[in-house]
Amino acid sequence: MTAYQIETKKQFTVAGLEMTINSQFNDFAGINREKTDFWTRINTDGSLAKLVSQAKDSSLYAVNEVVNNKMMHYAAVLPKNDHVIADRLIEFPSGTYLVVTGTRLHKKN
């Protein structure tokens, strides 16, 4: 069972690696396949490790949003400084959030 909680958070910004989801909004199998391929690629090519090396803590965020009518997905971290190298900075306003706790999959050596 996935652990989750409702949390009230102050404004925060994450830095993320992005991908555009090309599947139709109701093609859940296609969306999941694209996300899995994305996470596999960034794990394999080292870009996730590079992003994580710029993180303030060990938390890793999976973010979904719509930008200009396109579904976007991000692997993101809380940056430790303003000089983070990422595809996008995503600002979250103060508010109440559903926080889902998962397990990070690591690249096998």
N, C-alpha and C positions, 0 to 999 in steps of 0.2 A: 504494500500500500504506500502511496506517495504521501509524504508529510507536507502539510501546508498550514499557514496561519494568516490571519488578517493583521496587518501592521500599519500603524500611522507613521509616516516617514516625513522628514524635512526634505526640502528640495535637494536633489542630487543629480550628478551627471555621470554617465558611463561612456567609455570609449569602445567602439566596436568595429569588428570586421563584418562587412555586409554581403548579402546575396539577395538578388531579386528572385522571388518565387514565380515561376512561369505557369504552374498548374492552375486550373480554374479553382475558384474559392471553395467549391464544394467537392473537389477531388482530394479527399483526405489522404488516400494512399499515395497519390502523386506528390502532395505537399510533404508528407513524411519522408518519402524517398529522396526528394530534393534536399531536405534538411539533413538527412543522414549522410548523403553524398557530400554536402558542404562541410559538416563536422569531420568526416573522414579526410577530406582534402586538406583542411586547415591543420588537422592533427599531423598528417603525413608530411606536408610541405614545410612545416616549422613555423608557419605564421601564427598559430595559436600560442605556441611557446613564446614567441617574440612578444605578443600582446600581453600574455600573463606576466612576463618579466617586467612590464611597466605598471603592474597593478599595485595598488595600495595594500591589498590583503589577498587572501586566497579564494575569495568569492569569484565565481564565474556566472555571468548572466546570459540567458537566452532571451532575446527581445524580439517581439513581433510588432510591426507597425505598418500603416498604409501611408505611402508618400506619393503624391501626384497620381492617385488611383492605381498604384502598384503595391503588391504585397511584398514587404521586406522582412528579412530575418537577420539577426545579428548575434555573433558571439561577442560578449562585452565584459569589461572589467571596470572597476572604480580606479581611475588613473591616480598614480601617486604624485604627479605634477602636471603642469600645463604643457609640457613638451612631449606628450604621448603621440606615437605614430599609429594612426588608426584611419579607417575609412570614414567614420562619422562619430561625432559627439552627440549623444542623445540626452536631452535634458528632461528630467522628470520633476513636475511641480510637487510641492508639499501636498500630501493627501493620504488616503487610505488605499493600501495595496494588498492584493492577494499574493503571498509569497509562497512559492512551491519549492521545497527542498528536494534535490535529487542527488544523484551520484555522478561524479565526473568520470568519464571513460578515458583511460589513458592509452596512449599508443603502445602497442606491444613491441618489444625489442627483439 
